[in-house]
Amino acid sequence: MKSKWFLATLSIILGIGLTASLTFPKGAGMPPQITAYNGKSFKGSQDPEYISYDQALREYLVNRIQQDFGIALDPKKYSGFDLLEIEALFKCKKSTESYERLLKMFPKRW
């Protein structure tokens, strides 16, 4: 009787572990130049550490958008947070919508 419960518990734990491992894409972790800022607080948008974080984030997201959607964006024209929103919109866009229409919603930084 105990072995029956043990096997049931073990298979549930293995099933949860297998499901969790399949949900995370392989090699999709953030690069070290971005994860180095995990948990840090910045004094403001002019803080040199924030500027380097934002630059690393923009470079990473521009490369990922280029790779996933084939759209080349200039990392100097959008903030890191704008690029996160752009990527999310590209993932959710309808097949009839154009990428340019979605990009018009974001102000470009010069």
matplotlib code that plots the C-alpha trace (Angstrom):
import matplotlib.pyplot as plt

x = [0.0, 2.8, 4.7, 1.5, 1.4, 5.1, 5.0, 2.0, 3.7, 7.0, 5.2, 3.4, 6.7, 8.4, 5.4, 5.6, 9.3, 9.1, 6.3, 8.3, 11.4, 9.5, 8.0, 11.4, 13.0, 16.6, 19.2, 16.7, 18.3, 19.2, 22.8, 25.2, 25.5, 21.8, 21.5, 24.3, 21.8, 19.3, 18.0, 19.8, 18.1, 19.0, 19.0, 17.3, 17.5, 20.8, 22.5, 25.5, 24.6, 21.0, 22.3, 24.6, 21.8, 19.3, 21.9, 22.6, 18.8, 18.2, 21.0, 19.7, 16.0, 16.9, 18.8, 16.0, 13.4, 15.6, 16.0, 12.3, 10.5, 13.0, 12.5, 15.6, 15.2, 17.7, 18.5, 19.1, 15.6, 13.7, 14.1, 14.5, 11.0, 9.6, 11.4, 9.9, 6.4, 7.1, 8.2, 5.1, 2.9, 4.7, 4.0, 0.2, -0.4, -3.0, -1.8, -3.5, -1.7, 1.5, 4.6, 4.9, 1.4, 2.4, 5.7, 3.9, 2.5, 6.0, 7.8, 11.3, 14.2, 16.7]
y = [0.0, 2.4, 1.6, 2.5, 6.0, 6.4, 5.6, 7.9, 10.8, 10.1, 10.1, 13.4, 15.1, 13.8, 14.9, 18.4, 18.6, 17.4, 19.9, 22.7, 21.8, 21.8, 25.2, 27.0, 27.4, 26.1, 28.8, 31.6, 33.0, 36.6, 37.5, 38.2, 41.9, 42.2, 39.8, 41.6, 44.3, 42.0, 43.5, 46.8, 50.1, 53.1, 56.8, 57.9, 57.8, 59.7, 57.2, 55.8, 52.2, 52.7, 54.0, 51.0, 48.6, 50.3, 50.1, 46.4, 45.7, 47.6, 45.7, 42.4, 43.1, 44.5, 41.3, 39.1, 41.0, 40.7, 37.0, 36.2, 38.6, 39.7, 43.3, 45.5, 48.2, 50.8, 50.5, 54.2, 55.1, 53.2, 52.8, 49.3, 49.3, 50.4, 47.5, 45.1, 46.4, 46.2, 42.6, 41.8, 43.4, 41.6, 38.3, 39.2, 40.9, 39.6, 38.2, 41.0, 43.8, 45.3, 45.7, 49.4, 50.2, 48.9, 50.7, 54.1, 53.9, 54.4, 57.7, 57.5, 59.0, 61.0]
z = [0.0, 0.9, -2.3, -4.3, -2.7, -3.1, -6.8, -7.3, -5.6, -7.5, -10.8, -10.0, -9.0, -12.2, -14.3, -12.9, -13.4, -17.0, -17.7, -16.2, -18.1, -21.4, -20.9, -20.8, -24.2, -24.5, -24.7, -24.2, -21.0, -20.8, -21.6, -18.7, -19.5, -18.7, -15.8, -14.0, -13.2, -11.5, -8.3, -8.7, -8.1, -10.2, -9.1, -12.3, -16.0, -16.0, -13.7, -15.7, -14.6, -15.9, -19.2, -19.7, -18.6, -21.1, -23.9, -23.3, -23.1, -26.4, -28.2, -26.9, -27.9, -31.3, -32.1, -30.8, -32.8, -35.9, -35.3, -34.5, -36.9, -39.5, -38.6, -38.3, -35.7, -34.7, -30.9, -30.7, -31.8, -29.1, -25.3, -23.9, -22.5, -25.8, -27.4, -24.9, -25.8, -29.5, -29.2, -27.2, -29.9, -32.7, -30.9, -30.6, -33.9, -36.3, -39.6, -41.5, -39.5, -40.7, -38.5, -39.6, -38.3, -34.8, -34.9, -35.5, -31.9, -30.5, -30.4, -31.8, -29.9, -32.0]

ax = plt.figure().add_subplot(projection="3d")
ax.plot(x, y, z, "-o")
ax.set_aspect("equal")
plt.show()
